[in-house]
Amino acid sequence: MSNKLEHWSKYWETGSITSLPQDFSENYDGELKAFWNDRFSQLKSNSSVLDLCTGNGAIALLAQNYSDSKSLGFQVTGVDAAVVDKNKIKSRSDEIKKLISKIEIIDRTPVESLQLPSASFSMITSQYGIEYCEWDSVATIISDLLQQDGRLVLVCHSFQTAIEKYMQQEQAEFSLLKENGFFDCFEKLIQKKIEHADFVSQISEIFSSLSKNNMARQSRLIAGIANSVSAIVSMNAQVFQQNLDGIKRFYIDQLSAFLRLEDVLNVSKRIKEFPEWYRVFEKYGLVLEDKGKILQNESEYAGQYYSFVKR
């Protein structure tokens, strides 16, 4: 996968609204939704909201929903470097279809290269996104795009969060698959460097070996992948060829999930090394008003929030 953003484009192609579908089936709710609604309540009618690193528009959708519920007439825009398909988002539900239709989505556009009119936005938001960017570059752009007294509100990954711990476990499980040759075996299949019979033999041997590993036996992730692989190896050669595109998609899905995990954990590591990274926005005229921890389900540490105002 040559494009470093392709694994995110593949993910958003599924139509998932959040990057944590196991915790949020439709969109962020609970404390995270309450946090954003509190911030949107600070805006006047007809305010303009820009959500950066929007993905499939989770925070943009929350902004639009809040605006509609209060008849505030927000103009909401979402920007992302990955490919974002509004039709995939619309397919989630009639309510989401209604909301996303009102939101402008600018995809395939890294924040670092974003070109919009200066002082265009009353509020700029980002959740689990801006920390992936080049901090100095985006700070200058955000400062330029914000109106006077406009606000920048961020919810960001941090180290030692519940999300990070969960992803560290999944990374260890994917790494075990990698060490045992799972990814290499499928890569040879995709590159036509291995025939059906040899692929079946090798992938079966890999999972036979994994069945003796204690971590693999306890891993729901590996168990799920093993079930899919079992169905693949049970196909005869003709059925295998008929389903080859689906088998390749299965592999790409697993590889993409692994790469996304590594992205998140690398960001957490970077933040751990530079815990005051958010101070970069103060260099460009933004004043830190508030910061703190974000909790989910009353006790799970979900990240840090930062709220700035342009003076």
HELIX and SHEET records of a PDB file:
HELIX    1   1 GLU A    6  GLU A   13  1                                   8    
HELIX    2   2 GLY A   30  PHE A   40  1                                  11    
HELIX    3   3 ALA A   58  LYS A   70  1                                  13    
HELIX    4   4 LYS A   86  LYS A   90  1                                   5    
HELIX    5   5 ASP A   94  ILE A  100  1                                   7    
HELIX    6   6 VAL A  111  SER A  113  5                                   3    
HELIX    7   7 ILE A  130  TYR A  132  5                                   3    
HELIX    8   8 TRP A  135  LEU A  145  1                                  11    
HELIX    9   9 ALA A  162  GLU A  179  1                                  18    
HELIX   10  10 PHE A  182  ILE A  190  1                                   9    
HELIX   11  11 HIS A  196  LEU A  210  1                                  15    
HELIX   12  12 ASN A  214  GLN A  218  1                                   5    
HELIX   13  13 ARG A  220  VAL A  233  1                                  14    
HELIX   14  14 ALA A  237  GLN A  242  1                                   6    
HELIX   15  15 LEU A  244  GLU A  273  1                                  30    
HELIX   16  16 TRP A  277  TYR A  284  5                                   8    
SHEET    1   A 7 GLU A 104  ILE A 106  0                                        
SHEET    2   A 7 GLN A  75  VAL A  79  1                                        
SHEET    3   A 7 SER A  48  LEU A  52  1                                        
SHEET    4   A 7 PHE A 121  GLN A 127  1                                        
SHEET    5   A 7 LEU A 146  CYS A 156  1                                        
SHEET    6   A 7 GLU A 300  LYS A 310 -1                                        
SHEET    7   A 7 LEU A 286  GLN A 296 -1                                        
END                                                                             
